[in-house]
Amino acid sequence: MVWNVVLVLVSFGLLLGGAVLFTNAVEWLGARLGLGHGPVGSVLAAVATALPESVIPVVAILAGQSGGQIAIGAIIGAPFLLGTLGMAVVGLSALGFRRRRAQGTRLRIDQRATRRDLFVFVPVLATAVLLGIVGNRVVHIVAAILFVLCYVAYAWRTVERGRESTDEENLGELYFNPRRGHPPRTVWIALQVVVGVGLIVGGAQLFVTEVESLGHAVGVPALVLALVLAPLASELPEKLNSVLWVRRDKDALALGNITGAMVFQATIPVAFGLAFVNWQLETPALVAAGCGLAGALLCLAVVRRSPRFSVGLVLAWLALYLGAVVFIVVTGT
């Protein structure tokens, strides 16, 4: 038991270190590719930091036994957490750093990109929930293919519409750059990206493994464990990335990192679940998905009017997250 706790703390160090390296490197990578903050946050940052939780369903299914429920929990848990707690983290960061931010609590975001992300996420996840209630194996396979094609089209349009010049002089020094004061070579940027993602993936896997061991020791059901703890562990890098970006007035990257990850999580992992798992959603999963959709709709309403996450909005997102967690834990144990 003590050794499990020690390993959990070690995994946190890996996650935090990887997130810092990745945040720094992905900005340089986006600049070299000629991408704006929208594509960098919505595609590059979102996909790379979504890798840890995307691996969990695969590992769970290969493990057998209760793997199907763990896979569903991890798949649904990620968009649930992103649409509630993820939004609250961005709002809390803007409020906490308001004195050092030029725009205060107001978010300077790519409104078109954010609306696009949410307009894709909401109907896709809603369809996934509907398929978890009705539909047969053939329908699920066809839907899985369509979900993958949907993400490919989304990523392509995001990159094509978001190309713009990025000033490398405004970027922080690359940590792996051996020539301080000079622009880093692309090979060092790529190496730092690989190392950062490697630390994120390794730290998340270690965290989830040890938390699962602790959960099983106290008799927590597999679905409950996966819905609550697995995404909380594996989504931590995205939360840290967004906090760092908000602190540095790069709100488009911060929110795009979350909304882009929401699109990815609602398409690729869900497609995997539809194709390889008995996609029947029980009440805890339905509640989590519903709260994730509610949080996304709330964000969409705010972004379309005035991009400022007030204290009231933050509390609403926290209430959605904590309310769902309490319901899932109480009814599932």
N, C-alpha and C positions, 0 to 999 in steps of 0.2 A: 504493500500500500504506500509506504513512504517513498519507495523507489519510483512508483508511478507518478507521484506528485513532483519529484525532482525532475523527471523526464518531461513533464508538462511545462515546468518552468524553463527548461532548456529549449523546448520547442518554441516558446514565446520569444526567446532571444533570436532564434533562427528566423522566425517570421518578421520580427521588427527589423533585423539587419537586412534581410532580403528585400523588404519593402522600401527601405531607404535607398539601397543600391538601385533598385529597379526604377523608382520614381525619378532619380537623377538621370539614369541612362536613357529612359524612354523619351524624355524631353529632347535629348540630343539626337536620338534616332529619328524622331518625328521631324526635327529641323533638317536633318540630312536628306530625308525623303521628300521634303518640301510640303509637309502636311501641316494643317492648322491644328489648333488645340482641340477642335471638335473630333476629328478623326483619331487623333492620338489618344484622347480620353475614351472615346466610344469603342474603338476597335483594338488598338495596340495594348493599352493598359488594361482594358476590360477583359480581353481574351486571355492574356498572360496570367493575370492574377486570379482568373476563374479556373485555372488548371487544377489547383488542389481539390476543390469540391467536385470537379468534373471527374476526377479519378475515383472518388469514393464509390459511386454506383458500380463502376466496373469491378473494383476490388470486392465489393459486397456480393455481387452476383457470382463471381468466381469462387468466393468462399462457401457458397451454398447455405444450407440451413435457413436462417431468417434473412438471408441476403436480399430477397425481394423487397421486404418491408424496409430494410435499411436503405436500399437504393431509392425507393419512392420517397422516404423521409428526407434523404439528402437532396434529391432532385427538387422537391417542392419547397424544402426548407430554405434553399438559397434565394429564390425570388421573393419569398416571404420576408426574410430578414432584410434584403436589399430595399424592398419597397416600404419598409417601416423604419427599422433601426438605422439603415443606411442613410435615409433622408434626414432623420433626426441628427445624425452625426454631422452632416454638412451644415445644418442650421445651427447646431451648438458651436461648431467651429467658427462660423461667421460671427456669432454673438460673442464668443470668447475672445476673438482676435480683433474685435471691432475698433479698438483704439489704435492699432498699428496698421490697419487696412485703409488704403486710400478711399475705397468705396464704402467703408463702414460695414453695416449689416446687409447692404444691398449686394446681390450676386450679379457679377458680370459674366453672363453665360451666353452660349450660342443657343438662342431660343429656338431657332428652326431645328437644330440638331436634337435638342432635348425633346421638343414636341414630336419629332419623327421617331425617336427611340420609344417614347411612351405610347405613341399611336400604333407601333408594332407590338410592343410588349402586352398591352391590355387585351386585344382580341386573341392573340396567340395563347396566352396563359388561360384565358377564359375558355378557349376551345379545348385546351388540354384538360381542364377541370370537367368540362362536359363529357369528354371522351372517357374520363375516369368513372363516370356514372352510367353512361350508355355506350354502345358500340361493340363491335366484335373484333376478332383478330385481324381480319382483312382490312377493316376500316382503320385500325390502329397502325398497320404497316403502311398503308397509303398516306395517312396523316404524318407519320414519321418522315417519309420522303419529302413531303411538302414542307415540313418544318425546316429541314436541312436546306432545301432550295430557298426558302424564305430568308434564312440567315445569310446565305451566300449573296443574294440580291441586296440585302440590307448593307452588308459590309462593302460591297462594290460601290453602291450609291453614296455611302458615307465618305469613302475615300475620294471618289471622283468630284463630289461637290464641296469638299473641304480643303482642296489644295490652295495653299497661300504661302507667301514668303514668311519665314520665321527668322528672327534676328538672333543669331547664335551668341552675339555679344551679351545678350540679356540672360543667358543661361548660366547656372552655377557651374563651377569647375567640376569636370568629370572626375569621380573618385579614383578611377583606374588610369587616369591620364599621367604618363610618366614625364610629360613635358609641361610642367606647370606654367601657366601664362600663355600657352599656345593652344589653338584648337586641337582637340584630340583626333587621332586617326580613327577611321571607322572600325577597324579591328578591335580597338580598345572599347569602343561603345558596345560592339556586339558581345565581347567577352563579359563586360559588366552586366549586360542584360541576361546572359546565360547564367552567370553566377547568382544574380539576384533572383531569377525565377527558380533556380535550383534550390536556393535556401528557402524560398517560399513553399515550394512543393514538399521538400523534405521536412520542414518545420510543421507544416499543416498535417502531413501524414503521421508524423510522430505524435502530434497533439491528439489527433482523432483516435489513433490506436490506443493511447494511454487513457484517454477519457472513456473510451468504450470499455476498457478493462475495469475502470473504476465503476462505471455504470452497471455492468453485469454483476459486479461484486455486491452491489446493493439491490439488485433485482429490478432494474429499470427496463421496461419493454423496449424492443429494438426500434419500433416506429417512433416512439416518444424520444428516445435517445438521438436518433438520426435527425428528426425534425428540429430539435432544440439545440443540441450540442455540436453536431457535425457542421452545420453552416456557420454557427457562431465562431468556431475555430478556423475554418477554412476561409471565411470571408474577412477575417481580421486584416490581412494585408491591404485589401481595398479600402477599408475604413482608415487605416493609417495613411495611405497614399492621398486620400481625399483631404484629411486633416492637414497634411503637409502642403498640399496645393492651395487650400483656402488660406492658410497662414501666409502664403507668398502671393496672394491676390490672383491666383490662377484658377478662378472659379469654373471656367469652362472645362478644364481638365478634371477638376474635383467631381462635379456633377456628372460629366460625361463618362467618367470611370464607373460610376454607379449605374446610370441608366443604360450604358452600353452593356455592362455585365448582366443587367436584367434581361435585355434582349437575348443575349447569348444563353443565359440559363433557361429561358422560356422556350428556346428552340432546340439547341443541340443536345443537352442532357435529357430534355423531355422526349426528343425523338429517340434517343437510346432507350429510355424507359418504355416507350410505346412499342418498340421493336423487340425488346428482349425480356421484359418483365410483364407479369400479369397486371396490367394497368387498371386496377380497381382501387379507387381512393376511399379510404375510411374517413370517418368524421374528423379526426385530428388533422389529417391532410387537407380536407376540404376547408376547415376553419382557417388553417394557415394560408392556403391559397387565396381565400376570400379576403383576408386582412392585407395580404400583399397587393391584391388588385385595388382595394380601397385606398391604400397608401399611394399607389401610382396615380390613381384618379385625382387624389388630393393635390399631388405635386403638379399634375397637368393643369388643373384649374388655377393654381397659383402662378405657374410659369406663363400662362396665356394672359394674365392680367399684370402683375407686378412681381418680378423675380426677387422677392425678399421673404426669407423663412423666419417668421416671427416666433416669439415665445409660444404663442398659442398653437401654431402649426407643429412646432417641435413636440409639445406636450401631446398633441393629437396622435402623431406618429409613435411616440413612446407608449401611449395608451393602447394603440392597436397591437404593438409588439408584445407588451407585457400582458395585456388581456388575453391574447392568444396563447402565450406561453403558460399562463396560469391555467387556462382551460385545458390545454393539452396535457399538462402534468397531472392535474386533478382527475381528469376523466380517464387518463391512460395508466394510472398507477393504482 
